[in-house]
Amino acid sequence: MMRNEAVRMQRAGYFVSSGLYGAMLVVVGVVSERADAGLPAPIPAPVDRPFGGDVSLDVDASDVGRRVVHVHETIRGLGSEAILLYPKWLPGTHAPEGPIDRIGGLKFSVNGKPVSWQRDTVEIYAFHLHLPARAATVDVQFDYLAPVTSRVGDPQLMRDLMMLEWNDLVLYPAGYYARQIPVTAQLTVPAGWSMATALERSAGEGAHASFERASLEKLVDSPVYAGKHFKRFELDAATHVNLDVFADRDDQLQASDSAIRAHCALVTQAYKVFRSRHYQHYDFLFALTDQTPYSGLEHHQSSEDSSDPDYFLDWDGTPAGRDLLAHEFTHSWNGKFRRPADLWTPNYEVPMQNSLLWVYEGQTQYWGFVLTARSGLWNREQALDAWAEVAAYHATLPGRQWRPLQDTTNDEIINPRRPMSWDTWQRFEDYYDEGALLWLEVDTLIRERSAGKRSLDDFAARFLGVNDGSSTTLTYTFQDLVRVLNEVEPYDWATYLRTRADTVNRPAPLDGFARGGYRLVFTDRQSDYQKAAETQHKHVSLRYSMGLEVDEKDSEGIVTSVAWGSPAYQAAITAGMRILAINGETFSADLLRRTVAAARTTSTPTVFILKSDDRYVIADVDYHGGHRYPHLERDPSAPARLDEILAPRN
C-alpha cells in the first residue's frame, strides 16, 4: 500500500509502519480507538507464517441446469474469534471484483451445530465467527449462484461447458499470506464431461477429481475448464505444454495440421524470446463457444481463454483476436513471474495498485502481437494490419487531449468493464494498446542506437527470463525497469518513459513505425484482415469516416460507439441508438457502406432514422470524405525494422 492507502487505513483505525515491503506499506498493529469508534473488530493483517491448520474444499458443479455450484468447506485450526475472508482483489483483473453478491445459503457449523456469524460492516468481504472453546473444525456451506442470464454477468456454467475459478468458491482465514494456507480440493462436474486444469490430480477420474494439496495462492491461480466436447493438443512434449480445447460441438474441435503447427511454434518462439520458463507444465484452457464473450485471463501455469466457435473451422476467416493465446502465454513471464511490486499482494483483501500496467499489460500486448506474427498465427500482412488498427485508433483519439496514459491504469478499478457512453473521450484501458505502441518505440530505438546489435528481445531475456525454473514471483519497480533497459542500451529511459506515460495532448507514440520503416496512411480500401474482422463479428467500422461503430442485428444497426467530435457526434447520434433507415431505405450493413462511398459525390447530408428508447430520431450526418481505413505503408527511407521484429527467430 502506498501513501493514499496508508492514510485511509490510519483513518479506519490501523497503525501503519513507515517500512516498505517492495512498494507496499506493511500493517503491523491496530489502534485501540477503532473499537471506541463503534467499528467492528479489526481484521488482522496478513503475516508470512504458516497457517496452523488446513482447508478441505469439496465443490459440486454438476447442477448446470440451474447454474448453481454447491460448496462444502472444512477449515481446521481457527481460533475462537475467527475471521474468514472471501477473495476480493483478484489477480489478473487488477480490481476488487470478487463476486460476493453471488453467494447464497451461507452456513457455519461445529460438530453439526450452527455457529453465529456477522458480516463486517466496513469490509463486507469479511465474516466474523464466534466459535465454541476448543473448536477444532469449522464446516462452511454455501451456494455459488453463477449467472443465469447475460444481464447478471458473463456465463460460467453453460449447456455443455463450464469455466470455474476457485476464488469464487472459497473462504479463507484472515491473518496469513495466501501462499501459507494449504488447501485440498475436489471437484464434481456432470457425468461424461472432461476437465482440465494446472492442478495435479491425486485421485478420481472422469467427472470427479481430487487434487493434490496446494497453497491457496496456487489454487486460486489454477482455474478449471470442463465440458462435454473436449480435445487436447500437445504443443510441446518436452516442457509439457498443452492446448486444452472445449467447444459447443465436437466438429469445432477439428483443427488442421497447419493451425496446430502455428500454435506449437508459439511455444517455440516464446522460448526464443524469454529463454526460460517458470512452470513445470502449462495448459491453455481454451473454450470455443458463442455462449460467452471473447475473453482471456492469465495464470502462472495456465490461461483461461475463449474465442469464436469457428476458430478452427474457419481458420482463414477468423484472424482477428488470434493474438489472444500469445498475450496470455506471455503473462506467465510478464505479470505472473515478474510483477510490479505494487500489484503483488499477500492475500486477496490487500488493495492492488496498478501504476505499471503499461508494462504488465502493455509490454505483454506488444509481445502478443510479435509472437503471433513470429509463430505464423498471423501472416505478415495480417500482423501489419493489426498494428495499423492500433496506430489509427490512438493517433485519432480525442481523449488524449486531457487524460494521460498513466491515469488509464486505474480504469479497472474506476470502471470494471461496464459500458461507456463516450469511450474515445473518456479513454479506457489504453495501457494495453498504447502500451504496445510505446514498447514498439523502445524496441526500434534500441535497434537504431545499437546499429541492430540489440533489441527488446535482449531486454526480455534479462528482465523476464531470469531465474529459469523458478515459479516464485519476482517483483519489480520502475527503477528496476529503467536499470535493465540501460544495461541493454544506455539512454535516458526514465525521462523517455515518464514523458510518454504522464504527458497529455501529445502525439500518439508512433515513432516505432517511422523507425521501423512504415507510416500510417488511410485509404478507401479495406484490408482482408479488416473485412474478416467485420464479417466475424457482424460489425461495421466507420470510426475514421463518419465516426460510427455499428453492429448488425435483426435488420437494424446497433450503434456501439460514436467517436467524440466526429460527424456522427455533430449529428447527435449516440451509442445505443438503433439505425432503422438511411436516406429512406431500410438499414443493412451493405447499404451503410454504399452510402458512405456515394456521399463523396454529393453535398447533401446523409439522413438517418434512428430509434432511441421509445422515441424516433432523424439525424443529418454531413460527411463527404468517403471511406477511410488505416494501413501501414512501407517507407523506403528507413530500414525495415518492423519486418525484422515480426520475422520468426531461428
Residue pairs with C-beta under 8 A, 6 or more apart in sequence:
1 9
1 16
1 24
1 25
1 27
1 350
1 351
1 353
2 23
2 24
2 25
2 342
2 353
5 25
5 351
5 353
6 16
6 25
9 16
9 27
10 16
10 31
12 34
12 39
12 122
13 30
13 31
13 33
13 34
13 37
13 39
13 42
14 27
14 29
14 30
14 31
14 34
14 42
14 45
15 27
15 28
15 29
15 30
15 31
16 25
16 26
16 27
16 28
17 25
17 26
17 27
17 28
18 25
19 25
19 26
20 26
22 341
22 342
22 344
22 475
22 477
23 340
23 341
23 342
23 353
23 475
23 477
24 341
24 342
24 344
24 345
24 350
26 45
27 45
28 45
30 42
34 42
35 41
39 121
39 122
40 118
40 120
40 121
40 122
40 128
41 81
41 83
41 128
43 83
43 85
43 120
43 123
43 126
43 174
43 349
44 83
44 174
44 175
45 175
46 174
46 175
46 176
46 177
46 178
46 346
46 347
46 349
46 350
47 175
47 176
47 177
48 177
48 180
48 346
49 176
49 177
49 180
50 176
50 180
51 77
51 173
51 176
51 180
51 181
51 182
52 77
53 75
53 76
53 77
53 78
53 173
54 75
54 76
54 77
54 181
54 182
54 183
54 184
54 213
55 73
55 74
55 75
55 76
55 170
55 172
55 181
55 182
55 183
55 184
55 216
56 73
56 74
56 75
56 183
56 184
56 185
57 71
57 72
57 73
57 166
57 169
57 170
57 183
57 184
57 185
57 186
57 219
58 71
58 72
58 73
58 74
58 185
58 186
59 69
59 70
59 71
59 164
59 169
59 185
59 186
59 187
59 188
60 69
60 70
60 71
60 72
60 188
61 69
61 157
61 162
61 164
61 187
61 188
61 189
61 226
62 188
62 189
62 190
62 191
62 207
63 69
63 70
64 157
64 158
64 159
64 162
64 190
66 148
67 145
67 146
67 147
67 148
67 155
67 156
67 157
68 143
68 144
68 145
68 146
69 143
69 144
69 146
69 157
69 164
69 168
69 169
70 141
70 143
71 140
71 141
71 142
71 143
71 144
71 169
71 170
72 139
72 140
72 141
73 139
73 140
73 141
73 170
73 171
74 137
74 138
74 139
74 140
75 84
75 137
75 138
75 140
75 171
75 173
76 136
76 137
76 138
77 136
77 173
78 129
78 131
78 135
78 138
78 173
79 131
80 130
80 131
80 132
80 133
80 135
81 128
81 129
81 130
81 131
82 128
82 129
82 131
82 138
82 173
83 120
83 126
83 127
83 128
83 129
83 173
83 174
83 175
84 126
84 127
84 129
84 140
84 171
84 172
84 173
84 174
85 125
85 126
85 127
85 171
85 172
85 173
85 174
85 347
85 348
85 349
86 98
86 100
86 103
86 125
86 126
86 127
86 170
86 171
87 98
87 125
87 167
87 168
87 170
87 172
87 220
87 348
87 349
88 96
88 98
88 100
88 125
88 348
88 349
89 95
89 96
89 98
89 345
89 348
89 349
89 350
89 351
89 352
90 96
90 97
90 98
90 167
90 348
91 220
91 221
92 297
92 298
92 299
92 331
92 335
93 297
93 412
93 416
94 343
94 352
94 354
94 357
94 412
94 413
95 352
95 412
95 413
95 416
96 351
96 413
97 416
98 125
98 167
98 168
98 348
99 153
99 168
100 124
100 125
102 144
102 145
102 146
102 147
102 168
103 142
103 143
103 144
103 145
104 142
104 143
104 145
105 141
105 142
105 143
106 117
106 127
106 140
106 141
106 142
107 114
107 140
107 141
107 142
108 114
108 115
108 117
108 127
108 129
108 138
108 139
108 140
109 115
109 138
109 139
109 141
110 131
110 132
110 135
110 137
110 138
110 139
111 135
111 137
115 129
115 130
115 131
115 132
115 138
116 129
116 130
117 127
117 128
117 129
117 130
118 127
118 128
119 126
119 127
119 128
120 126
120 127
120 128
123 349
125 349
126 174
126 349
127 171
129 138
131 138
140 171
144 168
144 169
146 155
146 156
146 157
147 153
147 154
147 155
147 156
154 292
154 293
154 295
155 291
155 292
156 162
156 163
156 164
156 165
156 168
156 292
158 289
158 291
158 292
159 248
159 291
160 227
160 228
160 229
160 248
161 225
161 226
161 227
161 228
161 229
161 246
161 247
161 248
161 287
161 289
161 291
162 189
162 224
162 225
162 226
162 227
163 223
163 224
163 225
163 285
163 287
163 292
163 304
163 306
164 187
164 223
164 224
164 225
164 226
165 220
165 223
165 304
166 185
166 219
166 220
166 222
166 223
166 224
167 220
167 348
170 183
170 216
170 219
170 220
172 178
172 181
172 216
172 347
172 348
173 181
174 347
174 349
176 347
177 217
177 346
177 347
178 215
178 216
178 217
178 220
178 346
178 347
178 348
179 215
179 216
179 217
179 218
179 346
180 215
181 215
181 216
182 213
182 214
182 215
182 216
183 213
183 214
183 215
183 216
183 219
184 210
184 211
184 212
184 213
185 199
185 210
185 211
185 214
185 219
186 204
186 208
186 209
186 210
186 211
187 195
187 208
187 209
187 211
187 224
188 207
188 208
189 195
189 207
189 208
189 226
190 207
190 226
190 228
191 206
191 207
192 206
192 207
192 228
193 206
193 207
193 226
193 227
193 228
193 230
194 206
194 226
194 227
194 228
194 230
194 246
195 207
195 209
195 224
195 225
195 226
196 224
196 225
196 226
196 230
196 232
196 242
196 244
196 246
196 283
196 285
197 211
197 222
197 223
197 224
197 225
197 283
197 285
197 302
198 221
198 222
198 279
198 281
198 282
198 283
198 299
198 300
198 301
198 302
199 211
199 212
199 214
199 218
199 219
199 222
199 224
200 211
200 212
200 214
201 209
201 210
201 211
201 212
202 210
202 211
202 212
203 209
203 210
204 210
214 222
220 348
221 299
221 300
221 301
221 336
222 299
222 301
222 302
223 285
223 297
223 299
223 302
223 304
224 285
225 244
225 246
225 285
225 286
225 287
225 304
226 246
227 246
227 247
227 287
229 246
229 247
229 248
229 249
229 250
229 252
229 253
230 244
230 245
230 246
230 247
230 253
231 245
231 253
232 242
232 243
232 244
232 245
233 242
233 243
233 245
233 255
233 260
233 263
234 241
234 242
235 241
235 242
235 243
235 260
235 263
235 264
235 266
235 267
235 284
236 264
236 267
236 268
239 267
239 271
239 277
239 281
239 282
240 280
240 281
240 282
241 267
241 281
241 282
241 283
241 284
242 281
242 282
242 283
242 284
243 260
243 263
243 284
243 286
244 283
244 284
244 285
244 286
245 253
245 255
245 286
245 287
245 288
246 285
246 286
246 287
246 288
246 289
247 253
247 287
247 288
247 289
247 309
248 288
248 289
248 290
248 291
248 309
249 309
251 313
252 288
252 309
252 310
252 311
252 312
252 313
253 288
253 312
254 312
254 313
255 312
255 315
256 312
256 315
258 315
259 312
259 315
261 376
262 375
262 376
262 377
263 325
263 375
263 377
265 374
265 375
265 376
265 377
265 648
266 325
266 326
266 329
266 371
266 372
266 375
266 377
267 329
268 375
269 371
269 374
269 375
269 648
269 649
270 326
270 329
270 330
270 333
270 371
271 277
272 649
273 367
273 370
273 371
273 457
273 460
273 461
273 465
273 649
274 333
274 460
274 461
274 464
274 465
275 461
275 465
275 468
276 333
276 461
276 464
276 465
276 466
276 467
276 468
276 469
277 332
277 468
277 469
278 300
278 332
278 333
278 336
278 337
278 467
278 468
278 469
278 470
278 471
279 300
279 301
279 332
279 471
280 301
280 471
281 301
282 301
282 302
282 329
282 332
283 301
283 302
284 302
284 303
284 305
284 325
284 328
284 329
285 302
285 303
285 304
285 305
286 305
286 306
286 307
286 325
287 305
287 306
287 307
288 306
288 307
288 308
288 309
288 310
288 311
288 312
289 306
289 309
290 308
290 309
292 306
293 306
294 306
294 307
294 308
294 321
294 324
295 304
295 305
295 306
296 303
296 304
296 305
296 306
296 324
296 325
296 327
296 328
297 303
297 304
297 305
297 328
298 328
298 331
298 332
298 335
298 336
299 331
299 332
299 336
300 332
300 336
300 337
300 471
301 332
301 471
303 325
303 328
303 329
303 331
303 332
305 324
305 325
305 328
307 318
307 321
307 324
308 314
308 318
308 321
308 536
310 317
310 318
311 318
317 532
317 535
317 536
318 532
318 536
319 378
319 382
319 529
319 532
319 533
320 386
320 529
320 532
320 533
320 536
320 537
322 372
322 377
322 378
323 368
323 369
323 371
323 372
323 377
323 378
323 386
324 368
325 377
326 367
326 368
326 369
326 371
326 372
326 375
326 377
327 364
327 365
327 367
327 368
329 371
330 364
330 367
330 368
330 371
331 364
333 460
333 464
333 465
334 359
334 360
334 363
334 364
334 367
334 464
335 360
335 361
335 364
336 473
337 464
337 467
337 470
337 471
337 473
337 474
338 463
338 464
338 473
338 474
338 475
338 476
339 360
339 473
339 474
339 475
339 476
340 354
340 355
340 356
340 357
340 359
340 360
340 475
340 476
340 477
341 475
341 476
341 477
342 352
342 353
342 354
342 355
342 356
343 352
343 353
343 354
343 356
343 357
343 360
344 473
344 475
345 351
345 352
354 409
354 410
354 412
354 413
355 406
355 409
355 478
356 409
356 476
356 478
356 481
357 409
357 431
357 435
358 405
358 406
358 409
358 431
358 434
358 435
358 438
358 501
359 435
359 481
361 429
361 431
361 432
361 435
362 431
362 432
362 433
362 434
362 435
362 436
362 438
362 439
363 435
363 436
363 439
365 432
365 433
365 435
365 436
366 435
366 436
366 439
366 440
366 443
366 456
367 460
368 436
369 383
369 386
369 387
369 436
370 645
370 646
372 378
372 383
373 379
373 380
373 382
373 383
373 646
373 647
374 646
374 647
374 648
374 649
375 648
376 648
378 386
380 643
380 646
381 527
381 528
381 529
382 528
382 529
383 646
384 518
384 631
384 632
384 642
384 646
385 527
385 528
385 529
385 530
385 631
385 632
386 529
387 440
387 513
387 632
387 642
388 520
388 527
388 630
388 631
388 632
389 530
389 630
390 433
390 436
390 437
391 437
391 508
391 510
391 513
391 520
391 630
391 632
392 520
392 522
392 543
392 544
392 630
393 433
393 543
394 400
394 430
394 433
394 434
394 437
394 508
394 509
394 510
395 507
395 508
395 510
395 520
396 543
396 544
396 563
397 424
397 427
397 430
397 508
398 424
398 425
398 563
398 564
398 565
399 424
399 425
399 426
399 427
399 430
399 564
400 427
400 504
400 505
400 506
400 508
401 504
401 505
402 504
402 505
403 426
403 427
403 504
404 501
404 502
404 503
404 504
405 430
405 431
405 434
405 435
405 438
405 500
405 501
405 502
406 501
406 502
408 427
408 428
408 429
408 430
408 431
408 434
409 431
411 427
411 428
411 429
411 431
412 429
415 428
419 575
420 426
420 428
420 575
421 574
421 575
422 562
422 564
422 575
423 561
424 561
424 563
424 564
425 564
434 508
434 509
437 508
437 509
437 510
437 512
438 497
438 500
438 501
438 509
439 456
440 509
440 512
440 513
440 516
440 642
440 645
441 500
441 509
441 511
441 512
441 515
442 456
442 459
442 485
442 493
442 496
442 497
442 512
443 455
443 456
443 512
443 645
444 511
444 512
444 515
444 516
444 641
444 642
444 645
445 489
445 491
445 511
445 512
445 515
446 454
446 455
446 456
446 458
446 459
446 488
446 489
447 454
447 455
447 515
447 641
447 644
448 515
448 641
449 489
449 491
450 489
452 639
454 488
454 489
455 645
457 649
458 488
459 484
459 485
459 488
462 484
462 487
462 488
463 476
463 481
463 484
466 474
467 474
478 494
478 497
481 493
481 497
482 493
482 494
482 497
485 491
485 493
486 493
499 506
500 506
500 509
510 520
512 642
513 519
513 520
513 632
513 642
514 635
514 638
515 638
515 641
516 638
516 640
516 641
516 642
516 643
516 645
517 634
517 635
517 636
517 638
517 639
517 640
517 641
517 642
517 643
518 632
518 633
518 634
518 635
518 642
519 632
519 633
519 635
520 630
520 631
520 632
520 633
521 630
521 631
521 632
521 633
522 544
522 628
522 629
522 630
522 631
523 628
523 629
523 631
524 597
524 626
524 627
524 628
524 629
525 627
525 629
525 631
526 534
526 627
526 629
527 629
527 631
530 541
530 629
533 539
534 540
534 541
537 551
538 551
538 552
538 553
538 589
539 549
539 550
539 551
539 552
539 560
540 548
540 549
540 550
540 551
540 552
540 557
540 589
540 592
540 593
541 549
542 548
542 549
542 550
542 568
542 592
542 596
542 627
543 549
543 561
543 563
543 566
544 628
544 629
544 630
545 567
545 596
545 623
545 625
545 626
545 627
545 628
546 566
546 567
546 568
546 596
546 606
546 621
546 623
547 562
547 563
547 565
547 566
547 567
547 568
547 569
548 559
548 561
548 562
548 563
548 566
548 568
548 573
549 559
549 560
549 561
549 562
550 557
550 558
550 559
550 560
550 579
550 589
550 592
551 557
551 558
551 560
552 558
552 588
552 589
555 586
555 587
555 588
556 578
556 579
556 580
556 587
557 578
557 579
557 587
557 589
557 592
558 576
558 578
558 579
559 573
559 574
559 575
559 576
559 577
559 578
559 579
559 610
560 575
561 575
562 568
562 569
562 573
562 574
562 575
563 569
567 621
567 622
567 623
568 619
568 621
568 623
570 621
570 622
571 605
571 608
571 619
571 620
571 621
571 622
572 617
572 619
573 608
573 610
573 619
573 621
574 612
576 612
577 610
577 611
577 612
577 617
578 610
578 611
578 612
579 587
579 592
579 608
579 609
579 610
580 586
580 587
580 609
580 610
580 611
580 616
581 587
581 608
581 609
582 591
582 592
582 595
582 606
582 607
582 608
582 609
583 595
583 606
583 607
584 607
585 591
593 627
595 606
596 606
596 623
596 626
596 627
597 626
597 627
599 606
599 623
599 624
599 626
600 624
600 625
600 626
602 624
603 624
605 620
605 621
605 622
605 623
606 620
606 621
606 623
607 618
607 619
607 620
607 621
608 618
608 619
608 620
608 621
609 616
609 617
609 618
610 616
610 617
610 618
610 619
611 617
632 642
634 640
